[in-house]
């Protein structure tokens, strides 16, 4: 199975960003992290793409799945892997 690209807009010390990193690492998911902490342009890009102004914002392919709580809920419901991996 091929993994879809995962992109996470985050800041360095945000506790929810840390939890998101841990969940992705625990699942063995490779992801691109975009640091928005000191870059207003990247923060604006994150807000435009996700329609949210909090970090982390996580994308699987072009799909915005929200933040850590949203991703963890998908994982608990058994729906995250279906989004992460192409059949």
N, C-alpha and C positions, 0 to 999 in steps of 0.2 A: 504494500500500500504506500502511496506517495503522500507525504505530508503537504498540506496547503501552506502557503506562506503565512506566518504570524508576525504581526507588527504591534509593538506596545509603546505608546507614548507614556513617558514616566518621568519622575524626578528621582534623585538619588536616594533620599532618606524617607520618602513617603511610606508609612507602614503598609498601606494597601498595595503599593508597588512591590515592596519586599515580599508580601504574601503571594502576589501574582507570579513573581520570579520563581519562588519556591514551588508553586503548583506546576508551572511549566517545566521546571527542571525535574521534578519528581516524575512527571509523565514522559520525560525524555524528549520534550518538544524543543526544536530549534526555533529561535525567534530573533527578530531584529528589534532592538530597543532604540527608541528615539528620545533623547534627553531634551525635555522642554523647560527645565528649571531656570535656565538663564537665557532663553532664546524666545523673545516675544513673537517672532515670525513663525517658529515651529509651534508655539502654543496656539496661535491663531489658526494655523493649519489644522491642528488637532480639533479645535472647537468647530471649525467649518465642516470637517469630515464626520465628526461624531455627534454634533449638535449638543455637546456637553462641555462643561468647563472644569471638570475635576480629573485628577489622575488616579490610577492609570486609565487609559483608554486602549482597548485591545481590539485588534482587527484580525479576522481570519479571512485571508484573501481580501476582498473588498467589503466584506460584511463586518459592520461594527457590532461587537457583542457586548459592549459596555465596559464596566470596570471589573475589579477583582470579585466583588460579591456576585455579579452576574455570571462570570466565568465559573466560579465555584458552584453556583446553583446548577448551571448546565452540567458540570461534572458529576454532582451528586445525583442528578436526574438521569445520568447515563447518556446524555445528548452531546457532550463535548467532543468525544472521539469521532462521531459522525461528521461533525463540522471540520475537524482537524485533518481527517484522512480521506483521500479520494478512494472510491471503491475500486 
